[in-house]
């Protein structure tokens, strides 16, 4: 997932206040320019400013809804690809063919261990899902395996859906082979999977639990690990030695803190290692 920079809360409030005051100012200025300074111009300007506020609120609501829908589609696609990565071969091939059927005219026939046999017009093709981690690249060996499966099942061409990456050289080589194979990249699958199954509230809650930050107790265990006691002791003794040599007052406090951490690391009850 990507990290986005966020504005400070005060900056957001100041921008919103300035925008609202600007809308009122434009409304007042427009009617004062038309009618001159007077009560009717002020009232009409305030009314126009209120209309601008309502339009701004409606625009922001639609923007939030649109962004939420896009985020749900993105997360839903990520979750579906993660499921395809760990699913059995037949299920992964079937899901890949279902996703492609949303964009291309496919008629599914039967699923095998090598892929899903489909028809597109008069051609018979084999849709195969090659599960890869997000950072891994598709190799030529996997493409050759799909070509062998196409020849075995009598398919004229193949379609490989990958959950990882593919270089342009491999993609061009696969398309120009004796049995042409088209490679569907991860982004296309994400787009189709997100539209087919956007993330639900329950999935978002489970995703938040998976990615929540470690608790304070676990942070304390990381700081007070037994293997760090020697390092804390060396730092503490070094700082106290610098105090003895230089007599500067800002050495004893961090030195005593390091020595205290060394003692706590030795005495802290460590947790048994688990698989």
C-alpha positions in Angstrom: 0.0 0.0 0.0 1.2 3.5 -0.7 1.7 6.2 1.9 0.1 9.6 1.3 1.1 12.9 2.8 -1.6 14.5 4.9 -2.2 18.1 5.8 -2.1 19.3 9.4 -5.5 19.7 11.0 -5.0 23.4 11.5 -4.0 23.9 7.9 -7.1 22.0 6.7 -9.4 24.1 8.9 -7.8 27.3 7.7 -8.1 26.4 4.1 -11.8 25.5 4.5 -12.5 28.7 6.4 -10.7 30.8 3.7 -12.6 29.1 0.9 -16.0 29.7 2.6 -15.2 33.3 3.3 -14.0 33.7 -0.3 -17.4 32.4 -1.6 -19.3 34.9 0.6 -16.9 37.6 -0.6 -17.5 36.8 -4.2 -21.2 36.8 -3.8 -21.2 40.2 -2.0 -18.8 41.7 -4.4 -20.8 40.6 -7.4 -24.1 42.1 -6.3 -22.4 45.3 -4.9 -20.9 45.7 -8.4 -24.3 45.3 -10.0 -26.5 47.2 -7.6 -24.2 49.3 -5.5 -23.8 49.1 -1.8 -27.1 48.6 -0.1 -29.3 46.2 1.9 -30.6 44.3 -1.2 -27.1 43.8 -2.6 -25.9 42.5 0.8 -28.9 40.1 1.2 -28.5 38.8 -2.4 -24.7 38.4 -1.9 -25.3 36.4 1.3 -27.9 34.2 -0.4 -25.5 33.6 -3.3 -22.8 32.8 -0.7 -25.1 30.2 1.0 -25.8 28.6 -2.4 -22.1 28.4 -2.9 -21.7 26.7 0.5 -24.3 24.1 -0.4 -22.7 23.4 -3.8 -19.3 23.1 -2.1 -20.7 20.6 0.5 -22.4 18.6 -2.2 -19.2 18.5 -4.3 -17.2 17.3 -1.3 -19.7 14.6 -0.4 -19.6 13.3 -4.0 -15.8 13.4 -4.0 -15.6 11.5 -0.7 -18.1 8.9 -2.1 -16.1 8.5 -5.3 -12.8 8.1 -3.4 -14.3 5.6 -1.0 -15.7 3.6 -3.9 -12.3 3.7 -5.7 -10.5 2.6 -2.4 -13.0 -0.3 -1.9 -12.4 -1.5 -5.4 -8.7 -1.3 -5.0 -8.7 -3.2 -1.7 -11.2 -5.6 -3.0 -9.0 -6.4 -6.0 -6.0 -6.8 -3.7 -7.8 -9.2 -1.5 -9.1 -11.3 -4.4 -5.6 -11.5 -6.0 -4.3 -12.6 -2.6 -7.0 -15.3 -2.5 -6.1 -16.4 -6.0 -2.4 -16.6 -5.0 -3.2 -19.2 -2.3 -6.1 -20.9 -3.9 -6.0 -24.4 -5.6 -5.1 -24.4 -9.3 -8.5 -25.2 -10.6 -10.1 -22.5 -8.5 -7.5 -19.9 -9.5 -8.0 -20.7 -13.2 -11.8 -20.5 -12.8 -11.6 -17.1 -11.1 -9.3 -15.7 -13.7 -11.6 -16.8 -16.5 -14.6 -15.2 -14.7 -12.7 -11.9 -14.4 -11.8 -11.9 -18.1 -15.4 -12.8 -19.0 -16.4 -9.3 -17.6 -14.3 -7.6 -20.3 -14.1 -10.1 -23.2 -16.7 -12.4 -24.8 -15.7 -15.8 -23.4 -17.7 -19.0 -23.2 -16.3 -21.3 -20.5 -16.3 -25.1 -21.2 -14.4 -26.9 -18.5 -11.6 -26.4 -16.0 -8.4 -28.5 -15.8 -5.3 -28.4 -13.7 -3.5 -26.4 -16.5 -6.2 -23.9 -17.1 -9.8 -23.1 -18.1 -10.8 -24.1 -21.6 -12.9 -21.3 -23.2 -14.2 -20.3 -26.6 -13.9 -16.8 -28.0 -15.7 -16.7 -31.3 -14.5 -19.7 -33.3 -11.2 -20.0 -31.5 -10.6 -22.3 -28.5 -8.2 -20.9 -25.9 -6.8 -21.8 -22.5 -7.0 -19.3 -19.7 -4.4 -20.1 -17.1 -3.6 -18.3 -13.8 0.1 -18.2 -12.8 0.2 -17.2 -9.1 3.3 -15.0 -8.4 4.1 -12.8 -5.4 3.7 -9.1 -6.3 7.4 -8.4 -6.9 8.2 -11.6 -8.8 8.5 -11.7 -12.6 7.0 -14.2 -15.0 9.6 -16.4 -16.7 9.6 -18.0 -20.1 9.4 -21.4 -18.6 5.9 -20.7 -17.2 4.8 -19.5 -20.7 6.2 -22.7 -22.3 4.3 -24.8 -19.8 1.1 -23.0 -20.9 1.9 -23.6 -24.5 2.3 -27.3 -23.9 -1.0 -27.4 -22.1 -2.6 -25.6 -25.1 -1.3 -28.3 -27.5 -2.4 -31.0 -25.1 -6.0 -29.7 -24.9 -6.2 -28.6 -28.5 -6.3 -24.8 -27.8 -5.3 -22.5 -30.6 -3.8 -19.9 -28.2 -3.4 -19.2 -24.5 -4.1 -16.4 -22.0 -1.9 -16.1 -18.9 -3.2 -14.1 -16.0 -0.4 -13.2 -13.6 -0.4 -11.8 -10.1 3.1 -10.6 -10.4 5.1 -8.6 -13.0 6.1 -9.3 -16.6 8.8 -7.7 -18.7 8.0 -6.3 -22.1 10.5 -8.7 -23.7 8.8 -11.8 -22.3 5.4 -10.4 -23.2 6.5 -9.8 -26.8 8.2 -13.2 -27.1 5.0 -15.0 -25.8 2.8 -13.1 -28.3 5.0 -14.0 -31.3 5.5 -17.7 -30.4 4.2 -20.6 -32.5 1.3 -20.9 -30.0 0.6 -17.3 -29.2 0.0 -16.5 -25.5 -1.4 -13.2 -24.3 -0.3 -12.1 -20.9 -2.8 -10.2 -18.7 -0.9 -8.1 -16.2 -1.6 -7.5 -12.5 -3.1 -4.1 -12.9 -5.8 -5.4 -15.4 -6.7 -8.1 -12.9 -6.8 -5.6 -10.1 -9.2 -3.4 -12.1 -11.5 -6.3 -13.0 -11.4 -7.9 -9.5 -12.2 -4.6 -7.9 -15.2 -4.0 -10.0 -16.4 -7.6 -9.5 -15.9 -7.7 -5.7 -15.3 -4.4 -3.9 -14.2 -4.6 -0.3 -17.0 -4.9 2.2 -17.1 -3.3 5.7 -16.1 -6.7 7.3 -13.1 -7.1 5.0 -12.0 -3.5 5.8 -12.2 -4.3 9.5 -10.2 -7.5 9.1 -7.6 -5.7 7.0 -7.3 -3.0 9.7 -6.7 -5.7 12.4 -4.0 -7.3 10.2 -2.2 -4.0 9.7 -2.6 -2.3 13.1 0.5 -1.0 14.9 2.1 -3.1 17.6 0.9 -2.5 21.1 3.0 -0.8 23.8 3.8 -4.1 25.4 5.4 -5.5 22.2 7.3 -2.2 21.8 8.6 -2.6 25.3 9.7 -6.2 24.6 11.6 -4.9 21.5 13.4 -2.3 23.5 14.2 -4.5 26.5 15.5 -7.5 24.6 18.2 -9.5 26.4 20.6 -9.3 23.4 20.6 -5.4 23.7 21.7 -5.4 27.4 25.4 -5.5 26.4 25.0 -2.6 24.0 23.2 -0.5 26.6 25.9 -1.3 29.2 28.7 -0.2 26.8 26.9 3.0 25.9 26.2 3.8 29.6 29.8 3.1 30.7 31.1 5.2 27.8 29.0 8.2 28.7 29.9 8.0 32.4 33.6 7.8 31.4 33.1 10.9 29.3 31.6 12.6 32.3 34.6 11.7 34.5 37.0 13.0 31.9 35.3 16.2 30.8 33.1 17.0 33.8 30.3 18.1 31.5 26.8 17.8 33.1 24.9 16.5 30.1 26.7 13.1 30.1 25.5 11.6 33.4 21.7 11.6 32.6 21.9 9.6 29.3 24.6 7.4 30.8 22.3 6.5 33.8 19.4 5.9 31.4 21.5 3.5 29.3 22.7 1.7 32.5 19.1 1.4 33.7 18.0 -0.1 30.4 20.9 -2.6 30.6 19.7 -3.7 34.0 16.1 -3.9 32.9 17.0 -5.9 29.8 18.8 -8.4 32.0 15.9 -8.6 34.5 12.9 -8.3 32.1 11.1 -11.6 31.8 11.5 -12.6 28.1 8.8 -14.4 26.2 9.4 -17.9 24.9 10.1 -18.1 21.3 7.3 -19.5 19.1 7.0 -20.7 15.6 
